[in-house]
Amino acid sequence: MSNMGYCRFENTFPDLMDCYQHINDDDLNEIEIAYRVRLVNLCLKITRDFDRGHRERNMVDGDQNEKQN
């Protein structure tokens, strides 16, 4: 079941923390191992995209600050 838009991050965080706490478990079946890899890859993508968006926003904000000075 998907999360409601107004609380999706809040609802997902505990599950993601649980995954993180068990990321190195070695008693996983093949499906769980495959999804662990998919989850790590998604987290890496989120980190890259979030970081890139943050830098782009800072550049735009910086441009606006220079125009005001």
Contacts in CASP RR format, 6 or more apart in sequence:
PFRMAT RR
TARGET T0000
AUTHOR 0000-0000-0000
METHOD contacts of the structure
MODEL  1
MSNMGYCRFENTFPDLMDCYQHINDDDLNEIEIAYRVRLVNLCLKITRDF
DRGHRERNMVDGDQNEKQN
2 8 0 8 1.000
3 11 0 8 1.000
3 12 0 8 1.000
4 11 0 8 1.000
19 36 0 8 1.000
19 39 0 8 1.000
23 36 0 8 1.000
23 40 0 8 1.000
28 36 0 8 1.000
END
